Structure formats: structure tokens, C-alpha cells
Amino acid sequence: MKTTTTCLAAALLALLPLAAAAQKAAPTGTDKKLYCWDEGGVQVCGDTLPASAVDRARTEINARSGLRTGAVPRALEPDERAAAAAAARQAADDAEAEAARQRRDLAMVESYATEDDLRRAYGERIILVEEALKTSQLGMTNLRQSLLNLLRQAAELELHAKPVGKVLADSIQTQHADLLRQQATQVKQLADRASLGSDLDDALGRYRAMKGG
């Protein structure tokens, strides 16, 4: 049984008498469904759903009462499914990050009895970072001086038209790589030191919130 109309109301008026007759012959307690979907701008309704309409958006109607019982959205395109999956992963990551933050805040409140205790802990972190910065600077100074000495040796050999040996060349490359790594470490340490002040303000705000103001 299928009818084609330009509007849902006309389709229902045409289908309901036939559906009612079918219900009289159907076992008591069964609720047959009617389906309505769009085909090329025309509203189509029927008591069966053809394969061509499975992926289309449709409305489901109770044939006995004529009342709408549900709606099924159209199937997503591959790019839409990929976007939905990416959004779901991002939402899960955000939820996990928020849960981790709450765990850290709870641990912070349990670890520090007062704000002063929290401030002292950050003060100790600042001292440690500043000491690490001093160590990094001293290491960079030593590495730079050692590299300069090696480069001078290589320059002297070249000035006297002598080859730079493999051991010396390897030492120059090693010292240079070590210096670059030490510089990268120092950049990170400087960033950590710069962020500690704002981190303390943020931690104090969360601490007060967890403590109830």
C-alpha cells in the first residue's frame, strides 16, 4: 500500500482508512508503522520502506492513531561521519582533561592546608627553576668556550694547509650539537619561570573555589 501526495496531511488522510481496515485483521496489540519521506521534492508515504529510502530522513507514524511516533535523520555522508567522529574524540579528550584537572585540584587542596602553604610550594618551584637556569647558563658558557677552542685548532690546521683530522671534526660536531641542546633546554626553563607567576594566581583561584571561597 503506497500513496504519493504533495503534503503529509493529504497522505495521512488517504492512508488512514486503509490502515484502519488492515488493523482490524491484524492481531490485537500490534502497532503497524507508516513511513513518510521525500523523493525529489515530493512527499511519499507508505507502510513499507523501500531500499532506496533507507538512508533518507523520514517520519514514522502509528497507523492506528495517525500520530507521529518518531523521526529518523538521513544517513551521514562519509565526510560528515568523519567530522562527527572527530568531534566525538575531541569531546572525549576535553572531558578527560577536565577530569584530570579536577583530580589535580582535589590533590592540591588535600596537600596544602592553607594558601600560604601553596605559596611556599610555588616559591620552592621558582627557586628550583632559577637554580636550573644558572646551571644551564654555566653549561652553555663551558660548551661555547670548548667549541671555540676546537674551532681555533681546526682553523690553525687549515692555515698551515694541514687536514683537519676525523677526531677533531667529530669533536666539533658533538660540541655544537650539545650546545644547541643546552640552548633549547634553557629556552624551556625560561618559559617555565615566566609562567610560574600566572600559574600561582590560577592555582590560588582554583584552591579558593575548592575550599568554598
N, CA, C and O of each residue as an XYZ file, in Angstrom:
852
protein
N       0.863     -1.178      0.000
C       0.000      0.000      0.000
C       0.893      1.219      0.000
O       1.716      1.353      0.906
N       0.776      2.148     -0.998
C       1.590      3.353     -1.055
C       0.798      4.432     -1.770
O       0.056      4.165     -2.715
N       0.973      5.636     -1.302
C       0.323      6.770     -1.958
C       1.303      7.899     -2.030
O       2.157      8.019     -1.151
N       1.218      8.752     -3.057
C       2.122      9.879     -3.241
C       1.307     11.155     -3.244
O       0.341     11.281     -3.996
N       1.701     12.120     -2.389
C       0.990     13.398     -2.297
C       2.003     14.502     -2.202
O       3.206     14.257     -2.107
N       1.516     15.705     -2.228
C       2.417     16.857     -2.086
C       2.491     17.347     -0.673
O       3.239     18.284     -0.396
N       1.738     16.750      0.252
C       1.823     17.163      1.650
C       1.540     15.990      2.552
O       0.860     15.044      2.153
N       2.056     16.039      3.766
C       1.923     14.952      4.724
C       0.479     14.748      5.139
O       0.053     13.606      5.311
N      -0.287     15.812      5.304
C      -1.665     15.680      5.764
C      -2.502     14.904      4.754
O      -3.266     14.020      5.140
N      -2.370     15.222      3.461
C      -3.139     14.517      2.451
C      -2.748     13.052      2.397
O      -3.598     12.188      2.180
N      -1.460     12.763      2.595
C      -1.013     11.372      2.577
C      -1.649     10.595      3.712
O      -2.085      9.459      3.527
N      -1.701     11.204      4.882
C      -2.285     10.530      6.034
C      -3.775     10.282      5.834
O      -4.277      9.209      6.170
N      -4.496     11.282      5.280
C      -5.935     11.122      5.048
C      -6.200      9.963      4.092
O      -7.186      9.240      4.240
N      -5.318      9.792      3.115
C      -5.514      8.713      2.156
C      -5.159      7.362      2.744
O      -5.768      6.347      2.406
N      -4.161      7.352      3.635
C      -3.674      6.079      4.153
C      -4.437      5.572      5.360
O      -4.550      4.361      5.549
N      -4.959      6.462      6.176
C      -5.559      6.046      7.435
C      -6.744      5.102      7.264
O      -6.826      4.124      8.007
N      -7.686      5.340      6.311
C      -8.780      4.371      6.169
C      -8.282      2.975      5.839
O      -8.781      1.993      6.389
N      -7.295      2.874      4.940
C      -6.757      1.556      4.590
C      -6.017      0.949      5.766
O      -6.089     -0.255      6.012
N      -5.296      1.812      6.494
C      -4.563      1.306      7.651
C      -5.524      0.797      8.709
O      -5.264     -0.227      9.341
N      -6.647      1.507      8.913
C      -7.622      1.071      9.902
C      -8.209     -0.271      9.536
O      -8.419     -1.120     10.402
N      -8.475     -0.469      8.258
C      -9.016     -1.755      7.824
C      -7.997     -2.858      8.039
O      -8.340     -3.973      8.431
N      -6.744     -2.532      7.779
C      -5.704     -3.550      7.977
C      -5.558     -3.883      9.440
O      -5.267     -5.024      9.798
N      -5.759     -2.885     10.295
C      -5.626     -3.127     11.726
C      -6.694     -4.069     12.237
O      -6.440     -4.819     13.180
N      -7.887     -4.058     11.649
C      -8.951     -4.950     12.094
C      -8.571     -6.409     11.880
O      -8.957     -7.293     12.645
N      -7.808     -6.631     10.825
C      -7.392     -8.000     10.536
C      -6.115     -8.380     11.264
O      -5.781     -9.561     11.356
N      -5.400     -7.394     11.780
C      -4.123     -7.663     12.460
C      -4.381     -8.116     13.873
O      -5.410     -7.757     14.446
N      -3.481     -8.898     14.467
C      -3.632     -9.349     15.847
C      -3.687     -8.167     16.789
O      -3.056     -7.143     16.529
N      -4.418     -8.286     17.866
C      -4.556     -7.223     18.855
C      -3.196     -6.912     19.465
O      -2.430     -7.823     19.778
N      -2.895     -5.628     19.634
C      -1.643     -5.221     20.276
C      -0.549     -4.863     19.296
O       0.492     -4.350     19.708
N      -0.752     -5.122     17.979
C       0.274     -4.750     17.012
C       0.095     -3.295     16.626
O      -1.035     -2.822     16.508
N       1.187     -2.579     16.427
C       1.164     -1.176     16.026
C       1.932     -1.039     14.731
O       3.149     -0.858     14.737
N       1.225     -1.125     13.627
C       1.867     -1.025     12.322
C       2.322      0.399     12.088
O       1.661      1.348     12.510
N       3.443      0.550     11.420
C       4.007      1.865     11.165
C       3.753      2.300      9.736
O       3.673      1.479      8.822
N       3.629      3.600      9.560
C       3.637      4.231      8.249
C       4.907      5.076      8.176
O       5.356      5.629      9.180
N       5.474      5.166      6.980
C       6.699      5.924      6.780
C       6.456      7.020      5.746
O       5.779      6.791      4.743
N       7.005      8.206      5.988
C       6.906      9.310      5.041
C       8.295      9.883      4.814
O       9.017     10.165      5.770
N       8.668     10.057      3.563
C       9.973     10.594      3.227
C       9.870     11.431      1.970
O       8.824     11.462      1.322
N      10.944     12.105      1.627
C      10.966     12.988      0.474
C      11.678     12.315     -0.687
O      12.765     11.757     -0.533
N      11.043     12.378     -1.856
C      11.661     11.864     -3.080
C      11.582     12.946     -4.139
O      10.519     13.190     -4.710
N      12.697     13.587     -4.398
C      12.733     14.622     -5.425
C      11.798     15.780     -5.157
O      11.228     16.338     -6.094
N      11.626     16.154     -3.905
C      10.754     17.252     -3.544
C       9.309     16.861     -3.351
O       8.475     17.718     -3.061
N       8.987     15.583     -3.505
C       7.618     15.092     -3.334
C       7.559     14.227     -2.083
O       8.399     13.348     -1.892
N       6.572     14.473     -1.236
C       6.395     13.695     -0.019
C       5.777     12.345     -0.361
O       4.713     12.281     -0.977
N       6.440     11.275      0.038
C       5.981      9.915     -0.241
C       5.727      9.202      1.077
O       6.542      9.277      1.996
N       4.594      8.508      1.171
C       4.266      7.767      2.377
C       3.892      6.337      2.017
O       3.326      6.095      0.951
N       4.199      5.401      2.885
C       3.848      4.014      2.650
C       4.003      3.190      3.901
O       4.615      3.622      4.877
N       3.441      1.992      3.863
C       3.550      1.119      5.033
C       4.782      0.243      4.972
O       5.032     -0.541      5.888
N       5.560      0.365      3.900
C       6.848     -0.315      3.793
C       7.897      0.704      3.369
O       7.576      1.710      2.735
N       9.137      0.443      3.717
C      10.221      1.362      3.409
C      11.115      0.730      2.355
O      11.813     -0.240      2.650
N      11.113      1.256      1.122
C      11.948      0.671      0.080
C      13.431      0.900      0.350
O      13.811      1.793      1.107
N      14.250      0.080     -0.281
C      15.698      0.186     -0.070
C      16.224      1.553     -0.462
O      17.182      2.042      0.136
N      15.605      2.184     -1.467
C      16.069      3.496     -1.921
C      15.848      4.596     -0.893
O      16.455      5.663     -0.983
N      14.973      4.340      0.092
C      14.648      5.365      1.088
C      15.279      5.101      2.442
O      15.088      5.875      3.381
N      16.035      4.006      2.550
C      16.586      3.633      3.857
C      17.498      4.715      4.422
O      17.487      4.963      5.628
N      18.301      5.374      3.551
C      19.260      6.375      4.026
C      18.687      7.783      4.061
O      19.402      8.729      4.392
N      17.400      7.941      3.723
C      16.808      9.276      3.704
C      16.140      9.600      5.037
O      15.752      8.710      5.794
N      16.017     10.900      5.300
C      15.291     11.311      6.501
C      13.824     10.919      6.340
O      13.254     11.045      5.256
N      13.221     10.443      7.426
C      11.828     10.002      7.333
C      11.107     10.228      8.652
O      11.715     10.358      9.714
N       9.799     10.267      8.539
C       8.925     10.371      9.696
C       8.180      9.056      9.863
O       7.728      8.469      8.880
N       8.050      8.586     11.109
C       7.331      7.343     11.388
C       6.021      7.679     12.087
O       5.986      8.495     13.008
N       4.946      7.040     11.639
C       3.593      7.344     12.120
C       2.905      6.056     12.537
O       3.023      5.032     11.864
N       2.191      6.113     13.643
C       1.391      4.981     14.092
C       0.160      4.872     13.201
O      -0.642      5.803     13.131
N       0.010      3.740     12.520
C      -1.103      3.563     11.575
C      -2.448      3.523     12.284
O      -3.465      3.889     11.694
N      -2.473      3.092     13.516
C      -3.749      3.008     14.238
C      -4.258      4.395     14.644
O      -5.427      4.728     14.451
N      -3.331      5.208     15.223
C      -3.756      6.506     15.751
C      -3.510      7.668     14.799
O      -4.111      8.733     14.944
N      -2.622      7.462     13.821
C      -2.264      8.551     12.927
C      -1.302      9.545     13.546
O      -1.034     10.594     12.960
N      -0.770      9.229     14.739
C       0.130     10.136     15.430
C       1.586      9.837     15.063
O       1.978      8.686     14.868
N       2.346     10.882     14.978
C       3.776     10.734     14.708
C       4.447     10.079     15.908
O       4.250     10.512     17.044
N       5.235      9.041     15.662
C       5.912      8.316     16.742
C       7.417      8.532     16.758
O       8.079      8.200     17.742
N       7.956      9.075     15.697
C       9.394      9.300     15.687
C       9.866      9.843     14.368
O       9.098      9.959     13.413
N      11.146     10.180     14.322
C      11.766     10.693     13.106
C      13.176     10.141     13.022
O      13.884     10.066     14.026
N      13.579      9.756     11.827
C      14.918      9.209     11.597
C      15.660     10.159     10.666
O      15.197     10.397      9.550
N      16.795     10.709     11.088
C      17.540     11.624     10.207
C      18.182     10.859      9.060
O      18.331      9.638      9.108
N      18.552     11.592      8.047
C      19.209     10.965      6.905
C      20.570     10.413      7.321
O      21.167     10.864      8.299
N      21.041      9.443      6.572
C      22.369      8.871      6.828
C      23.443      9.916      6.502
O      23.313     10.669      5.536
N      24.481      9.954      7.300
C      25.549     10.928      7.098
C      26.442     10.530      5.926
O      26.654      9.347      5.656
N      26.957     11.543      5.241
C      27.940     11.316      4.189
C      29.278     10.947      4.844
O      29.477     11.207      6.030
N      30.197     10.341      4.076
C      31.491      9.944      4.664
C      32.226     11.088      5.356
O      32.777     10.904      6.442
N      32.239     12.295      4.723
C      32.945     13.409      5.354
C      32.223     13.878      6.611
O      32.858     14.346      7.555
N      30.893     13.754      6.625
C      30.133     14.130      7.815
C      30.386     13.136      8.943
O      30.508     13.524     10.105
N      30.464     11.849      8.594
C      30.774     10.851      9.628
C      32.156     11.075     10.210
O      32.361     10.949     11.417
N      33.114     11.413      9.335
C      34.474     11.676      9.818
C      34.488     12.891     10.745
O      35.157     12.883     11.778
N      33.742     13.941     10.368
C      33.693     15.142     11.211
C      33.022     14.839     12.540
O      33.457     15.324     13.584
N      31.953     14.031     12.504
C      31.261     13.676     13.744
C      32.166     12.844     14.652
O      32.179     13.029     15.869
N      32.929     11.917     14.039
C      33.843     11.100     14.832
C      34.946     11.954     15.447
O      35.333     11.741     16.596
N      35.461     12.935     14.668
C      36.500     13.823     15.192
C      35.952     14.669     16.341
O      36.634     14.893     17.340
N      34.706     15.137     16.184
C      34.095     15.946     17.253
C      33.897     15.106     18.509
O      34.087     15.590     19.625
N      33.515     13.843     18.321
C      33.322     12.966     19.476
C      34.645     12.703     20.189
O      34.705     12.684     21.418
N      35.705     12.500     19.407
C      37.029     12.288     20.021
C      37.473     13.534     20.776
O      38.016     13.434     21.876
N      37.243     14.715     20.185
C      37.637     15.953     20.852
C      36.859     16.141     22.142
O      37.411     16.561     23.159
N      35.555     15.822     22.088
C      34.740     15.949     23.304
C      35.232     14.998     24.389
O      35.266     15.355     25.567
N      35.615     13.780     23.987
C      36.132     12.817     24.961
C      37.460     13.300     25.548
O      37.705     13.168     26.747
N      38.317     13.864     24.682
C      39.602     14.395     25.172
C      39.377     15.555     26.139
O      40.042     15.660     27.170
N      38.425     16.427     25.786
C      38.143     17.573     26.661
C      37.607     17.098     28.008
O      37.970     17.630     29.057
N      36.736     16.086     27.963
C      36.173     15.564     29.214
C      37.265     14.941     30.082
O      37.271     15.113     31.300
N      38.191     14.216     29.447
C      39.285     13.598     30.203
C      40.211     14.665     30.784
O      40.679     14.539     31.915
N      40.473     15.719     30.003
C      41.322     16.808     30.504
C      40.664     17.498     31.691
O      41.336     17.836     32.665
N      39.351     17.707     31.615
C      38.644     18.341     32.719
C      38.659     17.448     33.960
O      38.829     17.932     35.079
N      38.479     16.139     33.755
C      38.520     15.216     34.889
C      39.906     15.200     35.532
O      40.030     15.154     36.756
N      40.953     15.239     34.691
C      42.317     15.275     35.222
C      42.560     16.568     36.005
O      43.200     16.549     37.055
N      42.043     17.696     35.488
C      42.209     18.961     36.198
C      41.519     18.912     37.558
O      42.061     19.396     38.552
N      40.329     18.331     37.600
C      39.622     18.229     38.871
C      40.371     17.340     39.860
O      40.393     17.614     41.060
N      40.987     16.269     39.345
C      41.778     15.405     40.228
C      42.980     16.162     40.779
O      43.317     16.027     41.955
N      43.625     16.956     39.932
C      44.773     17.744     40.401
C      44.344     18.772     41.436
O      45.036     18.986     42.432
N      43.196     19.409     41.199
C      42.717     20.407     42.152
C      42.392     19.766     43.494
O      42.680     20.327     44.551
N      41.790     18.586     43.438
C      41.473     17.892     44.693
C      42.749     17.517     45.436
O      42.835     17.664     46.655
N      43.737     17.032     44.694
C      45.015     16.683     45.323
C      45.692     17.917     45.903
O      46.329     17.844     46.954
N      45.553     19.076     45.205
C      46.148     20.319     45.696
C      45.521     20.722     47.026
O      46.227     21.098     47.962
N      44.196     20.643     47.108
C      43.512     21.021     48.342
C      43.883     20.085     49.480
O      44.027     20.518     50.623
N      44.039     18.795     49.169
C      44.396     17.832     50.201
C      45.855     17.974     50.639
O      46.203     17.620     51.766
N      46.700     18.489     49.754
C      48.130     18.582     50.058
C      48.495     19.842     50.833
O      49.441     19.835     51.621
N      47.744     20.931     50.612
C      48.094     22.211     51.232
C      46.944     22.672     52.120
O      45.826     22.887     51.652
N      47.239     22.818     53.404
C      46.188     23.188     54.361
C      45.767     24.638     54.224
O      44.611     24.971     54.484
N      46.697     25.520     53.816
C      46.382     26.944     53.712
C      46.959     27.493     52.402
O      47.743     26.835     51.717
N      46.543     28.720     52.081
C      47.081     29.385     50.901
C      48.573     29.648     51.060
O      49.323     29.582     50.086
N      48.997     29.940     52.260
C      50.420     30.181     52.489
C      51.249     28.947     52.163
O      52.350     29.050     51.623
N      50.705     27.773     52.498
C      51.415     26.533     52.158
C      51.557     26.406     50.639
O      52.604     26.004     50.131
N      50.488     26.755     49.931
C      50.532     26.686     48.475
C      51.538     27.687     47.911
O      52.286     27.364     46.987
N      51.557     28.888     48.458
C      52.508     29.906     48.004
C      53.949     29.447     48.244
O      54.818     29.636     47.393
N      54.192     28.841     49.415
C      55.543     28.364     49.708
C      55.963     27.281     48.718
O      57.113     27.246     48.280
N      55.029     26.401     48.369
C      55.349     25.340     47.417
C      55.740     25.931     46.060
O      56.697     25.477     45.433
N      54.995     26.945     45.612
C      55.352     27.591     44.348
C      56.673     28.336     44.478
O      57.461     28.383     43.533
N      56.915     28.917     45.645
C      58.187     29.590     45.854
C      59.353     28.629     45.722
O      60.393     28.976     45.163
N      59.177     27.411     46.244
C      60.226     26.403     46.132
C      60.443     25.998     44.673
O      61.572     25.762     44.243
N      59.338     25.921     43.916
C      59.460     25.592     42.492
C      60.213     26.682     41.752
O      61.039     26.397     40.885
N      59.926     27.933     42.095
C      60.620     29.047     41.447
C      62.115     28.980     41.732
O      62.933     29.190     40.836
N      62.467     28.689     42.967
C      63.886     28.580     43.328
C      64.560     27.472     42.527
O      65.668     27.649     42.021
N      63.893     26.338     42.417
C      64.466     25.211     41.670
C      64.690     25.577     40.200
O      65.735     25.267     39.628
N      63.689     26.246     39.593
C      63.823     26.630     38.184
C      64.968     27.630     38.014
O      65.736     27.535     37.057
N      65.083     28.580     38.933
C      66.151     29.573     38.827
C      67.525     28.936     39.005
O      68.485     29.330     38.342
N      67.623     27.952     39.899
C      68.896     27.239     40.053
C      69.227     26.450     38.794
O      70.382     26.385     38.373
N      68.188     25.843     38.192
C      68.412     25.098     36.951
C      68.863     26.032     35.835
O      69.693     25.661     35.005
N      68.313     27.246     35.818
C      68.727     28.225     34.811
C      70.200     28.603     34.987
O      70.929     28.747     34.006
N      70.626     28.759     36.222
C      72.033     29.083     36.470
C      72.937     27.952     35.989
O      73.992     28.188     35.400
N      72.503     26.719     36.253
C      73.298     25.566     35.821
C      73.370     25.501     34.296
O      74.423     25.219     33.724
N      72.233     25.767     33.648
C      72.206     25.748     32.182
C      73.106     26.820     31.601
O      73.821     26.572     30.630
N      73.080     28.001     32.181
C      73.918     29.091     31.680
C      75.395     28.761     31.827
O      76.192     29.025     30.927
N      75.759     28.175     32.982
C      77.155     27.794     33.191
C      77.567     26.717     32.185
O      78.665     26.763     31.631
N      76.669     25.741     31.955
C      76.980     24.695     30.995
C      77.134     25.239     29.585
O      78.014     24.798     28.846
N      76.289     26.195     29.200
C      76.406     26.800     27.880
C      77.708     27.567     27.738
O      78.348     27.522     26.688
N      78.096     28.260     28.776
C      79.361     29.005     28.727
C      80.541     28.067     28.512
O      81.422     28.352     27.700
N      80.564     26.947     29.238
C      81.652     25.976     29.100
C      81.651     25.329     27.721
O      82.703     25.156     27.106
N      80.446     24.967     27.234
C      80.353     24.342     25.916
C      80.794     25.302     24.818
O      81.477     24.904     23.875
N      80.402     26.562     24.946
C      80.772     27.551     23.932
C      82.288     27.761     23.906
O      82.892     27.864     22.839
N      82.890     27.821     25.095
C      84.339     28.010     25.152
C      85.075     26.807     24.583
O      86.065     26.953     23.865
N      84.584     25.618     24.909
C      85.212     24.403     24.383
C      85.094     24.340     22.864
O      86.033     23.949     22.171
N      83.909     24.735     22.353
C      83.707     24.715     20.905
C      84.622     25.722     20.216
O      85.173     25.436     19.152
N      84.786     26.895     20.815
C      85.686     27.898     20.236
C      87.118     27.381     20.179
O      87.817     27.602     19.190
N      87.555     26.705     21.217
C      88.917     26.153     21.226
C      89.110     25.132     20.111
O      90.139     25.118     19.435
N      88.110     24.284     19.931
C      88.197     23.284     18.869
C      88.214     23.934     17.490
O      88.951     23.511     16.600
N      87.391     24.968     17.325
C      87.352     25.665     16.042
C      88.685     26.369     15.765
O      89.136     26.413     14.620
N      89.306     26.909     16.793
C      90.607     27.538     16.604
C      91.647     26.513     16.152
O      92.471     26.788     15.280
N      91.594     25.327     16.759
C      92.533     24.274     16.351
C      92.333     23.907     14.888
O      93.295     23.737     14.140
N      91.066     23.787     14.488
C      90.805     23.447     13.087
C      91.264     24.570     12.169
O      91.799     24.306     11.092
N      91.061     25.825     12.579
C      91.479     26.950     11.749
C      93.003     27.001     11.614
O      93.520     27.299     10.538
N      93.712     26.715     12.686
C      95.176     26.702     12.630
C      95.681     25.638     11.660
O      96.613     25.875     10.891
N      95.057     24.469     11.704
C      95.464     23.402     10.774
C      95.234     23.815      9.332
O      96.073     23.572      8.464
N      94.092     24.443      9.082
C      93.802     24.850      7.707
C      94.739     25.972      7.253
O      95.134     26.011      6.088
N      95.094     26.876      8.155
C      96.028     27.954      7.796
C      97.393     27.400      7.401
O      98.091     27.985      6.574
N      97.765     26.281      7.991
C      99.051     25.660      7.667
C      98.892     24.553      6.627
O      99.772     23.713      6.438
N      97.725     24.584      5.953
C      97.479     23.635      4.859
C      97.533     22.194      5.335
O      97.941     21.299      4.595
N      97.123     21.980      6.563
C      97.079     20.633      7.101
C      95.615     20.185      7.209
O      94.731     21.005      7.456
N      95.368     18.909      7.027
C      93.984     18.424      7.095
C      93.468     18.409      8.545
O      94.217     18.189      9.497
N      92.186     18.649      8.661
C      91.530     18.535      9.968
C      91.162     17.073     10.176
O      90.378     16.504      9.417
N      91.736     16.475     11.208
C      91.526     15.049     11.442
C      90.082     14.710     11.815
O      89.308     15.575     12.226
N      89.743     13.433     11.662
C      88.375     12.983     11.940
C      88.007     13.172     13.414
O      86.878     13.543     13.734
N      88.955     12.916     14.297
C      88.672     13.050     15.720
C      88.294     14.487     16.050
O      87.328     14.733     16.773
N      89.069     15.444     15.510
C      88.793     16.859     15.775
C      87.456     17.274     15.145
O      86.668     17.987     15.767
N      87.210     16.833     13.930
C      85.960     17.187     13.251
C      84.750     16.627     14.000
O      83.738     17.308     14.167
N      84.874     15.375     14.448
C      83.774     14.777     15.209
C      83.542     15.509     16.527
O      82.401     15.688     16.954
N      84.621     15.926     17.161
C      84.501     16.654     18.431
C      83.783     17.987     18.219
O      82.960     18.392     19.040
N      84.099     18.664     17.115
C      83.434     19.933     16.815
C      81.931     19.715     16.624
O      81.122     20.474     17.159
N      81.561     18.695     15.873
C      80.143     18.416     15.642
C      79.426     18.050     16.939
O      78.299     18.482     17.181
N      80.088     17.253     17.765
C      79.478     16.838     19.032
C      79.273     18.031     19.965
O      78.213     18.174     20.575
N      80.289     18.883     20.072
C      80.190     20.059     20.941
C      79.086     21.005     20.443
O      78.337     21.579     21.234
N      79.008     21.151     19.138
C      77.980     22.038     18.581
C      76.584     21.495     18.872
O      75.693     22.260     19.244
N      76.378     20.185     18.709
C      75.066     19.574     18.990
C      74.716     19.715     20.470
O      73.570     19.998     20.817
N      75.706     19.518     21.338
C      75.465     19.669     22.779
C      75.061     21.097     23.121
O      74.179     21.321     23.950
N      75.720     22.068     22.470
C      75.398     23.469     22.726
C      73.962     23.794     22.294
O      73.244     24.505     22.998
N      73.557     23.278     21.154
C      72.185     23.512     20.680
C      71.157     22.906     21.634
O      70.123     23.514     21.910
N      71.447     21.701     22.135
C      70.522     21.068     23.083
C      70.436     21.874     24.380
O      69.358     22.039     24.951
N      71.574     22.366     24.828
C      71.572     23.153     26.060
C      70.805     24.460     25.884
O      70.127     24.918     26.804
N      70.915     25.054     24.706
C      70.167     26.272     24.419
C      68.659     26.000     24.426
O      67.888     26.802     24.953
N      68.241     24.878     23.844
C      66.819     24.524     23.833
C      66.308     24.294     25.252
O      65.189     24.680     25.591
N      67.133     23.665     26.069
C      66.755     23.445     27.469
C      66.575     24.765     28.197
O      65.637     24.933     28.977
N      67.471     25.693     27.939
C      67.384     26.987     28.604
C      66.116     27.750     28.181
O      65.475     28.405     29.003
N      65.768     27.656     26.905
C      64.547     28.321     26.427
C      63.324     27.785     27.163
O      62.451     28.555     27.565
N      63.258     26.465     27.341
C      62.135     25.872     28.059
C      62.126     26.312     29.531
O      61.072     26.621     30.088
N      63.288     26.334     30.138
C      63.372     26.758     31.534
C      62.924     28.206     31.707
O      62.248     28.531     32.682
N      63.292     29.073     30.776
C      62.873     30.467     30.837
C      61.348     30.582     30.708
O      60.717     31.391     31.389
N      60.769     29.761     29.826
C      59.312     29.773     29.670
C      58.630     29.285     30.943
O      57.612     29.837     31.358
N      59.197     28.245     31.563
C      58.642     27.738     32.817
C      58.696     28.803     33.911
O      57.743     28.987     34.669
N      59.819     29.490     33.976
C      59.953     30.523     35.011
C      58.958     31.651     34.785
O      58.374     32.171     35.735
N      58.766     32.031     33.519
C      57.848     33.126     33.215
C      56.404     32.763     33.532
O      55.609     33.634     33.883
N      56.060     31.487     33.412
C      54.672     31.075     33.613
C      54.329     30.789     35.069
O      53.155     30.684     35.423
N      55.348     30.662     35.912
C      55.075     30.288     37.298
C      54.229     31.326     38.032
O      53.402     30.974     38.873
N      54.437     32.603     37.717
C      53.654     33.640     38.380
C      52.168     33.519     38.068
O      51.335     33.532     38.974
N      51.838     33.402     36.785
C      50.428     33.255     36.407
C      49.873     31.919     36.870
O      48.694     31.812     37.206
N      50.734     30.889     36.889
C      50.282     29.584     37.384
C      49.883     29.671     38.855
O      48.903     29.057     39.276
N      50.638     30.428     39.625
C      50.313     30.580     41.041
C      48.972     31.286     41.213
O      48.150     30.869     42.029
N      48.749     32.352     40.446
C      47.468     33.062     40.544
C      46.309     32.136     40.184
O      45.269     32.146     40.842
N      46.495     31.341     39.138
C      45.444     30.413     38.713
C      45.208     29.346     39.774
O      44.065     29.006     40.079
N      46.301     28.817     40.338
C      46.180     27.780     41.364
C      45.480     28.321     42.601
O      44.668     27.621     43.206
N      45.782     29.558     42.984
C      45.120     30.167     44.145
C      43.614     30.320     43.896
O      42.804     30.099     44.796
N      43.250     30.699     42.669
C      41.829     30.826     42.351
C      41.106     29.498     42.459
O      40.011     29.421     43.016
N      41.724     28.446     41.922
C      41.093     27.122     42.000
C      41.074     26.623     43.437
O      40.114     25.986     43.871
N      42.145     26.918     44.172
C      42.223     26.495     45.577
C      41.086     27.118     46.379
O      40.416     26.432     47.151
N      40.871     28.417     46.197
C      39.787     29.099     46.925
C      38.427     28.554     46.530
O      37.537     28.415     47.370
N      38.265     28.239     45.228
C      36.994     27.683     44.782
C      36.728     26.315     45.417
O      35.611     26.015     45.839
N      37.797     25.484     45.475
C      37.625     24.156     46.078
C      37.367     24.245     47.583
O      36.683     23.406     48.170
N      37.941     25.299     48.188
C      37.747     25.492     49.623
C      36.428     26.184     49.944
O      36.109     26.416     51.110
N      35.672     26.507     48.915
C      34.398     27.174     49.143
C      34.520     28.646     49.399
O      33.752     29.217     50.172
N      35.527     29.294     48.725
C      35.669     30.750     48.853
C      36.573     31.153     49.965
O      36.785     32.345     50.188
